[in-house]
Amino acid sequence: MPNKTPAIISAVITFILLIIISIMLSFGQLVALNGFSERVGSISLVTSLICQGVGNILAVIVAWRLAIRFITKSNWNNIVAALVSVLAGTLTGAGLSFITIIASILLAEQIR
């Protein structure tokens, strides 16, 4: 299957970019949780990391499926399809990660 390689490449690049974004957002969350106790902060961080992991997996699947769809159904070039699917997957994952950070900070506020 010739469209498997661009799909794999787009999924791997999306995963790497989402790991970098998740690390940066987690450091921002640590700063936001500065005034909370260790117990509340730990619960918030674990919740955030679990949700970010699930969101990142979903975003990688989106990038994988979009690359295949763009190549087979829309007859796009392999490179263009991979780039667009990486962009869409990264934006999806970053948006989900940001929502997760906000939700976990609100969770910490409710636990407090």
C-alpha positions as a printed Julia matrix, in Angstrom:
112×3 Matrix{Float64}:
   0.0    0.0    0.0
   1.79   3.17  -1.17
  -0.05   5.54   1.18
   1.09   3.75   4.32
   4.5    5.46   4.49
   3.21   9.07   4.5
   0.62   8.08   7.11
   3.3    6.59   9.36
   5.55   9.62   8.9
   2.73  12.03   9.69
   1.75  10.05  12.79
   5.33   9.96  14.11
   5.95  13.67  13.48
   2.6   14.52  15.09
   3.47  12.39  18.12
   6.87  14.07  18.55
   5.4   17.56  18.24
   2.63  16.74  20.7
   5.12  15.4   23.25
   7.04  18.69  23.04
   3.83  20.72  23.37
   2.65  18.6   26.3
   5.94  19.08  28.14
   5.79  22.84  27.66
   2.17  23.0   28.82
   2.94  20.81  31.84
   5.67  23.23  32.93
   3.15  26.02  32.61
   0.76  24.02  34.73
   3.42  23.61  37.41
   3.72  27.38  37.55
  -0.06  27.75  37.73
  -0.24  25.25  40.6
   2.41  27.09  42.63
   0.15  28.02  45.56
  -1.55  24.63  45.93
  -0.58  21.88  48.34
   1.43  18.91  47.17
  -1.54  16.55  47.46
  -3.81  18.72  45.32
  -1.05  19.5   42.83
  -0.22  15.81  42.4
  -3.84  14.92  41.72
  -4.1   17.73  39.2
  -0.87  16.77  37.43
  -1.74  13.08  37.2
  -5.2   13.87  35.88
  -3.73  16.25  33.34
  -1.09  13.8   32.14
  -3.58  10.96  31.73
  -5.98  13.16  29.76
  -3.15  14.59  27.67
  -1.98  11.08  26.85
  -5.43  10.07  25.66
  -5.76  13.3   23.67
  -2.36  12.8   22.07
  -3.25   9.26  21.02
  -6.49  10.51  19.47
  -4.66  13.3   17.64
  -2.1   10.83  16.24
  -4.95   8.65  15.0
  -6.51  11.73  13.37
  -3.22  12.53  11.61
  -2.84   8.92  10.48
  -6.37   8.7    9.07
  -6.26  12.14   7.45
  -3.07  11.33   5.56
  -4.61   8.17   4.15
  -7.85   9.97   3.31
  -6.12  12.88   1.58
  -4.04  10.54  -0.56
  -6.72   8.02  -1.51
  -9.93  10.03  -1.69
  -8.7   13.51  -2.6
  -5.71  12.44  -4.75
  -3.3   14.78  -2.99
   0.47  14.59  -3.25
   2.06  12.47  -0.5
   4.11  15.32   0.96
   1.23  17.8    1.0
  -1.1   15.23   2.54
   1.44  14.42   5.25
   2.08  18.1    6.04
  -1.6   18.98   6.25
  -2.39  15.94   8.38
   0.52  16.76  10.74
  -0.77  20.31  11.08
  -4.34  19.15  11.72
  -3.25  16.48  14.21
  -0.93  18.84  16.06
  -3.56  21.56  16.33
  -6.13  19.02  17.52
  -3.78  17.59  20.13
  -2.56  20.99  21.31
  -6.14  22.19  21.69
  -7.07  19.09  23.68
  -3.96  19.5   25.84
  -4.78  23.12  26.58
  -8.34  22.22  27.54
  -6.96  19.47  29.76
  -4.63  21.9   31.53
  -7.46  24.34  32.19
  -9.74  21.53  33.44
  -7.07  20.13  35.76
  -6.38  23.56  37.26
 -10.12  23.99  37.86
 -10.15  20.51  39.41
  -7.34  21.53  41.76
  -9.3   24.62  42.73
 -12.37  22.5   43.52
 -10.38  19.99  45.59
  -8.73  22.76  47.61
